[in-house]
Amino acid sequence: MELVQYIIMNTSLGMNKGKLCAQCAHAAVSVLEKANKELISEWKSEGMKKIVLKVSTTEELLELFEKVKRKLPCALITDAGRTQIEAGSKTCFACGPVEENEGQKYFSHLKLL
């Protein structure tokens, strides 16, 4: 069993690389509040594998988030609007850590960021 955290980024917002990285970090940390503590410990001991994927619209991000959050621990990130993008923009969500094959059921169709 290999544990992985999936991070799904919304590329439609035109965020620069620094903003994208900050939003990704927000998601990676936020989802840990919802994840199984034993899995988190195991995932940390394995090296904290992450897979960062992309969607091209906010609608696609939200549809996928709504589908996945019923089954797996997820955290959606909404921007405060202090820098590059409009307040309330949905930038990304993170899922897990979960077993990689479990995540693939939801994310295998997406491309790497």
Contacts in CASP RR format, 6 or more apart in sequence:
PFRMAT RR
TARGET T0000
AUTHOR 0000-0000-0000
METHOD contacts of the structure
MODEL  1
MELVQYIIMNTSLGMNKGKLCAQCAHAAVSVLEKANKELISEWKSEGMKK
IVLKVSTTEELLELFEKVKRKLPCALITDAGRTQIEAGSKTCFACGPVEE
NEGQKYFSHLKLL
1 99 0 8 1.000
2 46 0 8 1.000
2 49 0 8 1.000
2 99 0 8 1.000
2 100 0 8 1.000
3 39 0 8 1.000
3 42 0 8 1.000
3 43 0 8 1.000
3 46 0 8 1.000
3 49 0 8 1.000
3 96 0 8 1.000
3 97 0 8 1.000
3 98 0 8 1.000
3 99 0 8 1.000
3 100 0 8 1.000
4 43 0 8 1.000
4 49 0 8 1.000
4 50 0 8 1.000
4 51 0 8 1.000
4 96 0 8 1.000
4 97 0 8 1.000
4 98 0 8 1.000
4 99 0 8 1.000
4 100 0 8 1.000
4 103 0 8 1.000
5 28 0 8 1.000
5 31 0 8 1.000
5 43 0 8 1.000
5 48 0 8 1.000
5 49 0 8 1.000
5 50 0 8 1.000
5 51 0 8 1.000
5 94 0 8 1.000
5 95 0 8 1.000
5 96 0 8 1.000
5 97 0 8 1.000
5 98 0 8 1.000
6 50 0 8 1.000
6 51 0 8 1.000
6 52 0 8 1.000
6 53 0 8 1.000
6 94 0 8 1.000
6 95 0 8 1.000
6 96 0 8 1.000
6 98 0 8 1.000
6 103 0 8 1.000
6 107 0 8 1.000
7 24 0 8 1.000
7 27 0 8 1.000
7 28 0 8 1.000
7 50 0 8 1.000
7 51 0 8 1.000
7 52 0 8 1.000
7 53 0 8 1.000
7 92 0 8 1.000
7 93 0 8 1.000
7 94 0 8 1.000
7 95 0 8 1.000
8 53 0 8 1.000
8 54 0 8 1.000
8 55 0 8 1.000
8 61 0 8 1.000
8 64 0 8 1.000
8 65 0 8 1.000
8 92 0 8 1.000
8 93 0 8 1.000
8 94 0 8 1.000
8 95 0 8 1.000
8 107 0 8 1.000
8 110 0 8 1.000
9 20 0 8 1.000
9 23 0 8 1.000
9 24 0 8 1.000
9 52 0 8 1.000
9 53 0 8 1.000
9 54 0 8 1.000
9 55 0 8 1.000
9 91 0 8 1.000
9 92 0 8 1.000
9 113 0 8 1.000
10 54 0 8 1.000
10 55 0 8 1.000
10 57 0 8 1.000
10 58 0 8 1.000
10 61 0 8 1.000
10 89 0 8 1.000
10 90 0 8 1.000
10 91 0 8 1.000
10 92 0 8 1.000
11 54 0 8 1.000
11 55 0 8 1.000
11 56 0 8 1.000
11 113 0 8 1.000
12 56 0 8 1.000
12 57 0 8 1.000
12 58 0 8 1.000
13 58 0 8 1.000
13 85 0 8 1.000
13 89 0 8 1.000
13 91 0 8 1.000
14 84 0 8 1.000
14 85 0 8 1.000
15 23 0 8 1.000
15 84 0 8 1.000
15 85 0 8 1.000
15 91 0 8 1.000
16 84 0 8 1.000
19 83 0 8 1.000
19 84 0 8 1.000
19 85 0 8 1.000
20 113 0 8 1.000
23 77 0 8 1.000
23 79 0 8 1.000
23 91 0 8 1.000
23 92 0 8 1.000
24 52 0 8 1.000
24 92 0 8 1.000
26 77 0 8 1.000
26 91 0 8 1.000
26 92 0 8 1.000
27 75 0 8 1.000
27 77 0 8 1.000
27 91 0 8 1.000
27 92 0 8 1.000
27 93 0 8 1.000
27 94 0 8 1.000
28 50 0 8 1.000
28 94 0 8 1.000
30 75 0 8 1.000
30 77 0 8 1.000
30 94 0 8 1.000
31 73 0 8 1.000
31 74 0 8 1.000
31 75 0 8 1.000
31 93 0 8 1.000
31 94 0 8 1.000
31 95 0 8 1.000
31 96 0 8 1.000
32 40 0 8 1.000
33 75 0 8 1.000
34 73 0 8 1.000
34 74 0 8 1.000
34 75 0 8 1.000
35 73 0 8 1.000
35 96 0 8 1.000
35 97 0 8 1.000
36 73 0 8 1.000
39 96 0 8 1.000
39 97 0 8 1.000
39 98 0 8 1.000
40 97 0 8 1.000
42 97 0 8 1.000
43 49 0 8 1.000
43 97 0 8 1.000
48 97 0 8 1.000
49 97 0 8 1.000
49 100 0 8 1.000
51 107 0 8 1.000
51 112 0 8 1.000
52 112 0 8 1.000
52 113 0 8 1.000
53 107 0 8 1.000
53 110 0 8 1.000
53 111 0 8 1.000
53 112 0 8 1.000
53 113 0 8 1.000
54 110 0 8 1.000
54 111 0 8 1.000
54 112 0 8 1.000
54 113 0 8 1.000
55 61 0 8 1.000
55 64 0 8 1.000
55 110 0 8 1.000
58 89 0 8 1.000
58 90 0 8 1.000
61 90 0 8 1.000
61 92 0 8 1.000
61 93 0 8 1.000
62 76 0 8 1.000
62 90 0 8 1.000
64 93 0 8 1.000
64 106 0 8 1.000
65 74 0 8 1.000
65 76 0 8 1.000
65 93 0 8 1.000
67 106 0 8 1.000
68 74 0 8 1.000
68 93 0 8 1.000
68 95 0 8 1.000
68 106 0 8 1.000
69 76 0 8 1.000
71 106 0 8 1.000
72 95 0 8 1.000
72 96 0 8 1.000
72 98 0 8 1.000
72 102 0 8 1.000
72 103 0 8 1.000
72 106 0 8 1.000
73 95 0 8 1.000
73 96 0 8 1.000
73 98 0 8 1.000
74 93 0 8 1.000
74 94 0 8 1.000
74 95 0 8 1.000
74 96 0 8 1.000
75 93 0 8 1.000
75 94 0 8 1.000
76 90 0 8 1.000
76 92 0 8 1.000
76 93 0 8 1.000
77 90 0 8 1.000
77 91 0 8 1.000
77 92 0 8 1.000
77 93 0 8 1.000
77 94 0 8 1.000
78 88 0 8 1.000
78 89 0 8 1.000
78 90 0 8 1.000
78 91 0 8 1.000
79 85 0 8 1.000
79 86 0 8 1.000
79 87 0 8 1.000
79 88 0 8 1.000
79 89 0 8 1.000
79 90 0 8 1.000
79 91 0 8 1.000
80 87 0 8 1.000
80 88 0 8 1.000
81 87 0 8 1.000
81 88 0 8 1.000
81 89 0 8 1.000
85 91 0 8 1.000
95 103 0 8 1.000
95 106 0 8 1.000
95 107 0 8 1.000
END
